């Protein structure tokens, strides 16, 4: 197990190296450049040249890339052009919100998707099976931003059950420790602040969970159907084992490997920033901030955030790989 973790961590190096090259080239080819972001459209040629000289953009491309890599290794992500704050500070302030939103969405998707996919497979050809398959197709087809606006209009603006924006009501004056608002409320025993932060997560979490829920239902259903046709399941049933034992020991554990892979990929994707959902609900996560950085040509934010998100994505998939041996004892990490 330890050797496998070390090998996967070493594989992270060429992955990030290749990503750094692609990211460096892409940012250099964006129209306008940092000088436009700083000076606007009315900057004179002399002012633009001075900005490029101060930022080192007039030096050879290899020297610029070498400086970029060194800064990444030192975790020196630079200063945001738009907010004038350290990129690391911006990330640490906003990433907890995205993590909370991702956890909420995945809890909804997993908590509903796996049981529904299993029941659909066990009742193949019946109403529940057709309803779950049809519902999953609708969930995949409906745009996330449209669903977010519908949920916001119905449950927030019309019924008033949930807040329409933000992560927490600022009137509460909640204590900040980790920037995980729910966790901060629990740590400080400010129960109203924790409940309010959790209440703010419901609608964006439901909107963000729509596509992962649909995918998990379909993959769980297909995987369970495949396992139900295996000889060892029929043998277990012929031995007279109870349905709960057959379901828990023989069907679910063998069907969970592809589901776990999908959950890991979906979680990594959500952690990279739910731009549309965060924008609709004015949720201060990294997705909405990245969208603003692209509009403002905030190159330090783009470079720093994308590299950190890449590391997070790879680490999530490493955890999924390690979970295989826990889900199915026949799978051993070597």
N, C-alpha and C positions, 0 to 999 in steps of 0.2 A: 504494500500500500504506500509506504513512504517513498520508495523508489519511483512509483508511478506518479506521485505528486511532484517530485523533483523533475521528472522527465517532462511533465506537462507544463511546469513553470518555465523550464528551459525553452520549450516550444513557443512560449509567449514572446520571447525575444525577437526571432525573425518575423513573427506576425506584426508586432508593434513597429519594427523597423520598416517593413513594407508599407504599413499604414502611414507612418510618418512621411515617407517619400510621396505617397499619393496625396496626402493632406497638404504637404508643403507646395506641391505643384498646383493643386487645385486652388489654393488660396492666392497663389501668385497670378493666376489667370482670371481671377474675378475682376470685373470691370470697376474702374474707379481707383482702387487702391486705398491704403490707409490715409494718404494725404487728402483724398476727397472726403473721407469720413471725418477727419480732423478739421479741415478748412472749409468744407462745403464746396459748392459749385463755383463760388466766386473767388477762390484763391488764385493769386497771381502765379505765373510760372516760377518766379524767384522763390516765393513762399513754398511752393510744392517741392522745388529742388532742395530747399533747406530741410524740409520735413523728411524727405527721402534720405538725405545725408545723415540726419540725426538718428534715424532708425536703422541705418546701415543698409538701406535698400539699393544703394548705388554700388555696392561691392559685388564681386563675382558670386554667382549663384551657389557654388560649392561652399564658399565661406559662410554665406547666409545659412545654408542648411546645417553646416557644422555647428554654428552658434545656436541654431534652433534645437538641435539634438542635445547639446550640453545643457541648455536651459531646462529641457524636459527631464533630463537625468537628475538635475538639482531640484526638480519640482518648482522651478522658477517660471511660472506661467505668465508673468508680465502683468500689466495693468490694463483694465478695461478702458477703451477709448471713450465709451459713452458715459460710464458711471464714475470713472477716475479712481476706482477701487481695485485692489488686487484680485486677479482672476480666481485664485485659490479661495479667498474670502467669499467671493460671490458664489462659488461652487458649494462650499460648505454651508452657506446660508440657504441655498435653494434645493440642493439634492435631497435633504431629509423630507421635504414636501413630496418630491417625486417618489421616494421610497414608500412613504405612507400611502400615497395614492396607488402605487403598484401593488402593495400588499393587500389593500382593500379590494382592488379589482380581481386579483388572483384568488383571494379567499372566496369571493362570490363565484368566480368561474369554476374553481375546483370543487367547492362545496356543492354546487348544483350540477356541474358538468359530468363528474365521474358517476354519481348515483344515477343520473338520468340516462347516461350512455349505457350503463350496465343494465338498467331496467328495460331499455329499448331493445337491447340484444336478447335478453331473456324472453321478451314478448315480441319476438320478430313476427312481422306481418300483421300485428294488431294495431289498434288505434294509437296507443302510446308510442309505438315505433314510428308510425307515419307522422305523428305530431312532432316528435323530437327531431326527426330528420328534416321535416318542413320548417320547423322553428330555427334549426341551425342554419339552414340555407338563408332564411330571412335575416338572421343575425349577422351573417357574413356579408350579405348584400347591402344592408342599410349603412350608409356612411356614418362614422362616429360623430361627426360634428352635427349632423341632422338629428340623430338620437339625443345628443346632448341638449340641443335647443328644445326638442320636444319635452324631455324630462324637466328641463328648467321652466318651461312655460306652464306645464301642468302642475307639477308638485311644488314649485317655488312661487311663481307669480300668481297662479290662479288659486291653488289650495293653501299656499303659505306654510306647508309642512316642513320644508327644508330651506336653508339659506341659499341664495342664488349665486354667491361669489365669495372668494377669499378662502382662507384656511381657518380663520377663527375671528370671532367678533372682537375688534380692538377695544371695545368698551370694557371688557373684562380685565384688561391690564395684566394678563397672565405672565408669570415668571418664565424667562427663557434660560434654559440650561444647555440642551442639546440641539435645539431647533426642530426636534421631533415633538410637535405640539401635544399629541396625545400622551406620549411618554413623559414629557415635562409636567403635564398636569397630574399624572400619577405619582411622579417622583416628589412633587411639592405638595401633594394631597389637595390640590386645587381641583376638586372633582367636577365643578361646573365648567372649568376650562377644558378638562379632558373630554367631557361629554360634548361640549360645543365643538371642539376640534373634530371629534369623531362624527358628529352630525354633519359637519361641512364636507366630510369625505363620502357621504352616502351617494348623492347624485352623480358627482364625477366618477366615483368608483363603479356605479352601475353602467354608466355610459362607456367607460373604458373596458369593462368586463365583457361587453357584448361579443366582440370577435373572439377573444380567447375562450369564452364559454361555448360558442358554436363549434370551434375547432376541437376542444376537449371532448364534447359530446360525440362528435363524429368519430374521432380516433378511438375513444373508449369503446364505442359500439362496435366498430370494425375489429378491434383487437379482441374483445370478449367473444364475438362471433367466431373468430378464428380459433381461440382456445377451446370454446365449447365443442368444437368438432374434433378435438384431439382424442387419441385413444385413452390417455391416462385419466381424462375426465369421465369418460364412459365406464372405465374400470372402477373408479372411485364410487360412482353411483351404483354400479352393480354389486359392490361390496356392502352396500346398505348404509353408507355414510350419510349423515344428515345433510340437508341442503346448505345449512350455515357453514359446515365444515368444508364441503366441496367448494362453496363460493369463496370462502376466505383463504383456504390453503392451496387450492388448485387452480381456481379460475382467476381471481383478482391478482394474485402475486405474479402469475405468468403473463397476465395481460397488461401490467403496469409499466413494463419497460418502454414501449413506444409512447405511452402517455407521459411518462416522466421526461422523456426527451423533448416532447412538445411543450411541456410546462416550462422546462428550462429555457428553451428558445423564446417562448412567449414572454417569460419574465424578463429575460435580458433585453428584449425589444421594448418592453414597457419602461424599463429603467433608463433606456436611452432618451426618454423624453416623450410624453404624450402631448404633442404640440397643440392639436386641435382641441382636445378636452380641456387642457389647462388654459387655453385662450378663451374658450366659451365661458368657463366658470371663473375667469380671472384668478386662477390658482397659481400661486407664486412658486412654480417648480422650474426645472431646468429646460423643459420643452418650450414654454413660452419665452423664456429668456434667450434661448438659442434662436428662436424665430426673430426676436428683436435684434439680436446680434447680426444676423444675416442682413436684415434691412438696413442696419446702421453701419455695415461693413466693419464690425468690431472684430478684427482679425485675432487679437490675443484671446478673446473669449472663445471664438470658434476653434482655434488650435488647441487650447487647453482643455475645453470641455470634451471635444471629440476624442482626444487621447485618453482622458480619464474614463470616459464612458466605454471605450474599447477594452480597457483593462477590466472594468466591472463586468462587461459582457462575457469575456473569456473566463473570469473567475466563477461566474454563475454556472457556466457550462461545465467547469471542472467539478463543482459541487454535484451537478447532475450525474456526471460519470461516476463519482464516488458513491452515489446513492444506489447504483445498480446492484452492487453486492449486498446491500441491505434489503432491497426489494426482492431479489431472486438469489437465493444462496448458491445456485449453480454458476452464477456469474462471479468470477474472482478477478480482481484487478492485479495484473502482473506487471 
